[in-house]
Amino acid sequence: MKLTKLSITALTGSLLFGLTGLTVTPAQASAAALASFSGEMRIVDHENFGKNEIGTIKFGPIGESQTPFIRTGCVGNEVKGWVRVDTTGSTPEGWLKVKIEGRLYEGASCATNDLDGKEVRFIWLRPNATTTHTFRVNNTDEGGDYIDFKLVMRN
């Protein structure tokens, strides 16, 4: 897969959303691994009555042998967060492509499979770099609930 130039101005710290002239091969993709990462999910269960229920689920540090990594957490016995971090490619120069997926489920219990929000991100992490990546997943069905994800990754 040949990467094409998307935007050099998208470089922020160690994140690069487009690279020019680098090639990712399937063999390199299977060997790719993060050195370590850690993170948290801050889950907000919006209530129409009383105070919102809020909880933070922390994880890490996680080593390279533990990817793909999947973690879930629940707040208020209604809103469940789900995150997956996986490496999907690398370059001979040492850049690492990371896929991050966050999901929000809301239902009658923490066992719910009612998916109400989802966000998928792909980022490039430069060699020997540490970066923090944050994003929010909103409840797009019933509204109000959300999850703030924060991941610290080291290549």
N, C-alpha and C positions, 0 to 999 in steps of 0.2 A: 504494500500500500504506500503510495507516494503522497506525502503531505504537501499541501500547497500553502502559499502565503495567504493568511486571512487578515491579520492586522498586527503589525509590529507595535503599534501603540497600545495593544492590549497587555503588554508586559507590565505586571504589577508584582514587585518583589520577585518571587521565584515562580510565579504563574505565567505561562505563555500559552495563549489560546491558538496560536498558529505558528508554524515553523516553515522555513523555506529550505528545500533541498535535502531534507532528512528522510530516510526510508526506514519503515518499520516492517520487518519480516515476521512471519508466523513463528519461526524458531526463536527470535528475540522476544516476541510477546510471551511465549510460554516460560521464558527464563526470568522475566521481569519480576521484581519484588521490592516493596518499600523496606527501607531499613527499620523504620518504626513509625507508629502513629498513635495518637490518643485523641480523645474527644469527649463530647457530651451532647445530649439531647435535652433541651429545656421544653417541656410539654405543658401547654396551657389548655385546660379543660374549661371552656367558657360556660358560665352558668347564667341563666336568665334571672335567677333568684340567688341572693347571697353573694359570697365571694367566689371568684374563680379558683379552681384547684390547680396548683402549679407544682411541678416536680422536675428535678434534674437528674438524669441518669448519666453517670460518667463511666468511661471505659479507657483502658490503656495504662501504661504504654503496651502496645501490641507489637510483636516482632514479625519479621517477614514470613516465618513459617506458618503464620496464622491468617494468611489471606487466601481466598476471599474471607472477609470478616463480616459477620451478620450479628446485630444486636437489636433487641427489642426492649421496650419499657412501657409502662402504663401509668396513667394518673387518673384518679377519680373513678376507677373501675369502668371507664368509658372510652378514654382516648389513648390509643396505643401508637407508639412511635416505632419505626423500623428503619434501620440504616444498614447499608452494605457498602463496603469499600473493597475494591479489587484493582489489581494492576492489569492493564490490557495491552501493554506494549512498551517497548523501549527502543532506543537508538544506539548505534555503536558509540556515539559521543557521550552516552550516559543519561540522556533525558528519559524520563519515565512517564508514561501515560497512565492516569488513574481515573477510574470510573467510580463515582459516588452516587448512590441512589438513596433518597429519603422518602419515606411513606408515612401517611397519617391515616389511621383507621379509627372510626368512631362507631360505637354500638352499645348494646346493653351490658357488655362485660369486656374484660381485657382479652377474652378469647375471640373477639369479633374478627371477621374477615371482610367487613364492609369498608372498602377502600374509598376514602373521601378526599385524598390529596396525594400528589406524587411529584417529585422533582428528580431529574437525572442530570448530572454534571460530568463532563470530561475535562480534565485539566492536565497540563504538562508541568512536570516538576523537574527543574534543572539539576544537574549533578551536584552532590554535596550541599544541598540546600534544604532549609526548613521553611515551611510556609503554613499559614493558618487560613483555612477556607471556611466561610460561614454562609449559610443560606437558610431561608424560611420555607416551610411547607404549610400552606393554609388549608383549612377545611373548605373545599370548594362546593360541597353539597349543602350542608346545614349552616356553614359559616361560624365565625366566632372563635373556634378552636384553631390552634396553630402549634407548630414545633419549630424552634430555632436550633439548627444543627451547627456545631463548631468542631472542626477537625484540624489537628496539627499533624502535619506529615513531614517526614525526613527521608530524603533520597540518599 
